[in-house]
């Protein structure tokens, strides 16, 4: 009963400084000091990874909650250990957390599945480079906050510039809502084929009598044009 009162008092504590959390997630806010990183986390987070998450959180705020297994008063992070480390680096006192009561086997299985299913996705290189090119025109500063290194961005944008130069297409073609002229033109295959007037077969230069073999002009044949 005492632990329940302690948990309720913590939840009832006024939550201040939640501007970095998306409004719909603020009801899930938990103090960072209450969270425990997954002691058996199989996912490693490099310094570059944590820095990329930190930059994303600083730019966009928290839009996805962490998931924690609740064991008594302990909250063990099963999803979002990198976000937790980045939030600490930013000095955040609160983060949004979904709390789940479950056994350790289920919690471990969920943690592995969450990481593995994310790995199975892949980039569409053509679309990605086009989107990065559009962002470069609109907000070049943001490019450095997307998790790509300078060399990776240079390679992707350089590839896009070469492709657009070869094809004569601008970056606007990837982001414009207006269809291109080529897309609005009617396909040539839909045009009706030209019609031709039927023609009579060519008239033979001479006729041959099937009985005697006599040759004569068609105009002299019975029923011909010269017949009265």
Secondary structure, DSSP 8 states (H G I E B T S, - for coil): -HHHHHHHHHHHS-----TTB-GGGGGGEEEGGGEE--TT------HHHHHHHHHHHHHH-B-S-EEEEEETTEEEEEE-HHHHHHHHHHT-SEEEEEEE---HHHHHHHHHHHHHHHHT----HHHHHHHHHHHHHH-GGGGGGSS--HHHHHHHHHHHHHHHHHHT--THHHH-SS--HHHHS--GGGS-------------S-EE-TTT--EE-GGGSTTSTT--
